């Protein structure tokens, strides 16, 4: 199988992609693709074969409360935060999705997600919304909970779960932690030279964790929000060593399972 990792940015010059080929207990690292255009990303994601997975570092949606608030303001309806503490409402309910709050509470202050509605992150979500629409138009249905070929991931949180956050951000450190990765010297240097490429590689590794059922899926109480807002797939702590298991050694959870 192949996994694709995308470190998305609103700025194409900061968007990178990494592809891994998994076979016989090893993963071959392909050279990164840098400065990726929408067409490049669409071509790669529509080319996923059965069993392939992609992990994308971007919020798949805006906070539902933020969308409701913008709609209410547009329609001159009552502000949804009426009667609440204004600062708390803005800083929590409008700023963060359910999945962001879960990640923040579990691993903060190490790796709190950036808020989807604000600053440049909002522009990145808008770029993803365009890509998602084009993928859906071409028959590649995006399930924002990650139950499909494409999942939302967060490389900094993945590195934390795999015990890599304190290690140097280098290919030498990653290859030492994951000796089953196969990467030639020029390719390793290319990843070392670009933080976006390195994050894309971690996204690709996380996509493998999703495929192996080694990430947390939303439970029944979280699924409604996740279907609208997106869902960050956090790997099971210490699961990096389990990624190269042979096909069939683990499966993605069913729609009713959680990890």
Buried (B, 14 or more C-beta within 10 A) or exposed (E): BBBBBBBBBBEBEBBBBBBBEBEEEBBBBBBBBBBBEEEBBBEBBEEBEEEBBBBBBBBBBBBBBBBBBBEBEEEEEEEBBEEEEEEEBBEBBBBBBBBBBBBBEBBEEEBBBBBBBEEEBBEBBEBBBEBBEBBEEEEBEBBBBBBBBBBBBBBBBBBBBBEBBEBEBEBEEBBEBBEBBBBEEEBBEBBBEBBBBBBBBBBBBBBBBBBBBBBBBBEEEBBEBBBBBBBBBBBBEEBBEBBBBEEEEBEBBEEEEEB
